[in-house]
């Protein structure tokens, strides 16, 4: 098996996974002599998965053969059973490499700054700043893949001209530009792969790309099973089922005679410990918690990972700490309700 894995790695192939029965071969013997293994696999290169990231493999039962058939569905995006919602905002780490980023984000924050005024205004201000970042990305940053394609074409032409004219300055300039864009591409795929133990700049683009494609395939929910055993495969239906499930999961069932139980328990929390646990949270504690978070791990519903707050903590700190104090100390402040759109 180790040799097979080495061969896949050498050829740049990754396992597409499967759905259905776990094994693809059965020797069809009875009792202890029965052997079942997964011999048949679907594999693909990173370039193929970049074009068709949601390709799936399904094990299909056959009547005569001792092998199952493999049904490979080549797919570039999820099937849309209804009107698709617009893709939400997502902060890109690679934007930090752009020379105009800092000026853009400072201007955007100043334009929408309403002062330090609690959670709801902070949430609204971040949404407006995110909209400015998205617009800036489209107008100034552009597509990394398109830029790589353009620079490669220019570099080919420049190298051909350099052979005739004997000059290479343009070639060197284009190679530097291409190197910078490749670095941005690597950062982009690292962020999508969530593999932060590897550092960008170490030529890990293909690995990050594979991991990002694998995560996208793995996290795609194609259907949910209802209580009656039927399958729901519409976006609206699955969203409603998920909300109902977690509302029920975290609903309080109430309690009675709690004092009787507590009176039988030994007191382990001293008065000093209790004062420390219930003391008001400080700005330093919030700062420490923020910088312990993985920079690009699991962004929230606003599309902003911890990296954004860490990078701009100098002007975000007062607003965020004020909003958190409001949430922790006062019940009327609530986070915006989750939405299916």
Secondary structure by P-SEA (a helix, b strand, c coil): caaaaaaaaaaccccccccccccccccccccccccccccccccccaaaaaacccbbbbbbbbccccbbbbbbbbbcccccccccccccbbbbcccccccaaaaaaaaaaaaacccccccaaaaaaaaaaaaaaaaaaacccccaaaaaaaaaaaaaaaaaaaaaacccaaaaaaaaaaaaaaaaaaaaaaaaaccccccccccaaaaaaaaaaaaaaaacccccccccccccccaaaaaaaaaaaaaaaaccccccaaaaaaaaccccccaaaaaaaaccccaaaaaaaaaacccccccccccccaaaaaaacccaaaaaaaaaaaaaccccccccccccc
